[in-house]
Amino acid sequence: MIGVGLLGAGFIGECYADALDDVRDARLVAHYSRSPERAAAFAEKPGRNTRPYETMTALCADPEVDLVVIALPNEVHLEAVRIAAAAGKGVVCTKPLARTGPEAAEVVRVATEAGIWHGYAESSVFSPNIAKAHEMVAAGGIGDVIWMRAREGHSGPHAPHFWDAETAGGGALLDMGCHTVESARHFFGKDNPITEVFAWGATLVHGDKTTGEDTSIALLKFAGGQMASIESSWVEQGGMQLRHEIVGSAGRLVTDTASTPVWGFITKPVGYLVEKSDADTGWVYPVPEETRAYGFSQQMRHFVDRFAAGEEPLETFHDGLVVNEVIDACYRSMRSGRWEPV
């Protein structure tokens, strides 16, 4: 049984805790939050039996914690990895790995020099529909993959720290584009690097909340000649938009993670429906078993299994570093108005 310590008790921390309930060989034994009130609320959830800690250092020193899962804001990732690495713990870090490429490189250096096991929590490649599409592509179902279009959007972040672009490191592109950059690498092959990018971004709606872009689009050019276009948005109301279209020389695949077999018109609120639903009455589209639909459960099961076996996971900190470097190039392109090398 792998003992897990969770750093962070906000929205993504709750998602990871729920996902770990699906992992037979893992037990959530400890948690930490920068907010004592949130830490207390986390511990009071039915079925929770975790020890709250007031510091990250204390949690990482717990002898029952084998694997540390970081679910904290971007600006805390490097510090959290340093503390976990100093304690010799395995680490899973949520996306993005860091705020910039150089900061991500430091995260990788810390983990490498400490010799710890590490996983990059990029949920999109673990979601069931992306996994199935990837399986079909690998089997040659659509021939050679030549183009991918991906779009992730909603009406804006749920927590204040996302809106502070200076502290968080960026806006919608960093927050959401990290998913689609990595899914593009997943389909085109990690041995086929992104060489150039062209990007546009603007603050179209939320200028009263952020100096970061709330809308962006980027073109990614791969060494093999393939292309990907990725859209990231904080201005789309009505719930999550998570869509991929993979175009091959002999076919096409479409995935829509936010689509749901349950919808209806309701006149009385019934509680939580789906992330970023924006409305609790009228036409609603709840997503059943969200942590599985978005790949959180499959991701955590994969990480725990690979950690227990001492094997490298599908997504490591090295992948997170590449994603940060690609996004850095996109931000340079936004400023220059030109194609930029990665």
C-alpha positions, 0 to 999 in steps of 0.5 A: 500500500502506497501512502500519499500525502496531498499538498493543497486542499482546493478544487484540484486537491479535492479532485485528486483526493477523489481520484485516489479513492479509485486507486486500490493500492493507494491510501491518502494519509496526510494533507496540507493547505495554506488555509487552516480553514480549508485544511479543516474542511478537507479533513471533515469530508465523509470517509476521509481519515487523513492527518492535517499538517501545518507545513509542507516540511512536516507532511513530507517528514511523515514516515507513512507518506511515500508519494507526495502529490502537489496540488498547489498554485503555480508559484509554490510548485518549485518550493514544494518539490524542493521540500519533498525531494529533500525528504526523499519522497516520490512526487507528482506535480499538477500542471503546469510544472512551473511558471516558466521554462527556466523555473521548470528546468530548476524543478527537473534539476532538483528532482534529478539531483535528489534521485527521486521518482517524479510524475507530471500530472497532465490529465488530458492524456489519461482521459478515456476518450483521448486514450481510446483515440490514441490507441486507434491512432497507434493501430494505424486507423487514420493513417499518418497523423498530420494535424491536430486541432484542440480547444479548451475553454470555460468562463474563467478560473474558480480561484483568485490566484489564477487571475494574478498573471504576474504571480501565476506566470500567465493567463489562459494559455499557461493555465489551459494550453498546457493540456493541449500542448501535451496532448499534441506531443502525445499524438505526434510523438515525443521523439518528434519535437515542436520546433516553432510556434506562432501565437496570438493572445488578448484580454477580451473580457476580463480586463477588470480581473487580470492583465493576462490573456483570457483568450489565445490561439497557437500554432505548433510546428513539429520537426516531422512537418505536422501541425497542431492548433490549440485554443485556450479560453477563459471567456466561454460560458456554459461549462467546460469545452474540451475537444480534440480533432485528430486528422490523418492521411486516411481518416479523422477522429474527434473527442469531446470530453465535456460531452455528456449523456445526461442533460435536462431543463431544471427549475430548482438547483440540485447541487454540484453539476459540473466544473464551471457550469455557470448556471444551476437551473435551466438547461444543464449538462452534468458530467457523471463521474467527473474525475474519471471522465477527465482522466484524474482517476486513471492518471493517479492509478497509473502513477501509483502503479508505476511508483510501486513498481519503480518504473518511469511513468508516461508523464514525467517532469521532463515532459512538464519542462518541454510544455513550459518551454513551448508555452514560453515560445508562444508568449514570445510570439504573442509579443513579437508577432512572428514565428518563434523557435522553441 
